[in-house]
Amino acid sequence: LGRLRPLPEPQVRELGAADWAEAWKSGYQVLRIGRRVRIVPSWIPYEPAPGEVTVMLDPGMAFGTGLHPTTQLCLQALEELIAPGMRVLDVGTGSGILSIAAAKLGAAEVLAVDIEAVAVRTACENVALNGVDGLVRVEQGSVDDCDRGRYDLVLANILAEINARLAPDLARHTAQGGWLVASGILDTRAHVVERAFAIAGLAVVRRWQSEDWLAL
């Protein structure tokens, strides 16, 4: 790791026995992302202010706590781009955080897909926790295994190389005049994604950046 980033010498210490399945929760607080979105851990009481959109979340073993820059970039993009009545596809939904936010921001229909069974199970639980199970459908799979239709907004918070590989399928599922928000992209790998998107007929027109992570 020291060859990639300037890091100090590692320090090693022993940790005693603990219930680490629960102990990790102690560091979490309510996250304020964008103008309106608030990520609220399910174990923290919270009274939203007028106009706030709250996403109750227990990520478990799935990706999508709201802490990672890529998730935050997607939430910012989602808040800016979504319009009431949109159909949304969330590829690699993880905890379901983006799908739930989309539903609460006005989407008429959301399809959340993930190839991992644990993510599908966690997303279903979080969707139910937020009371949006009438708007959000969670399925195991991806965009390269079948035709899932066309969507006004497609979210793909996955790795750069996977975004590049799935570029034709992501383009195929994006409606004419719709938006694709791709994230999980290190700035040093953006060229790989942009090249694949160009070949698939997608134009990069917006960028969001936090530290060395990008959303396109």
HELIX and SHEET records of a PDB file:
HELIX    1   1 TRP A   20  ALA A   23  1                                   4    
HELIX    2   2 TRP A   24  GLY A   27  5                                   4    
HELIX    3   3 PRO A   69  LEU A   81  1                                  13    
HELIX    4   4 ILE A   97  LYS A  104  1                                   8    
HELIX    5   5 ALA A  117  LEU A  129  1                                  13    
HELIX    6   6 ALA A  160  ARG A  165  1                                   6    
HELIX    7   7 ALA A  167  ARG A  172  1                                   6    
HELIX    8   8 ASP A  187  ARG A  189  5                                   3    
HELIX    9   9 ALA A  190  ILE A  199  1                                  10    
SHEET    1   A 3 LEU A  31  ILE A  33  0                                        
SHEET    2   A 3 VAL A  37  PRO A  41 -1                                        
SHEET    3   A 3 VAL A  53  LEU A  57  1                                        
SHEET    1   B 5 VAL A 136  GLN A 140  0                                        
SHEET    2   B 5 GLU A 109  ASP A 114  1                                        
SHEET    3   B 5 ARG A  87  VAL A  91  1                                        
SHEET    4   B 5 TYR A 151  ASN A 157  1                                        
SHEET    5   B 5 THR A 174  SER A 183  1                                        
SHEET    1   C 3 ILE A 185  LEU A 186  0                                        
SHEET    2   C 3 TRP A 213  ALA A 215 -1                                        
SHEET    3   C 3 TRP A 208  SER A 210 -1                                        
END                                                                             
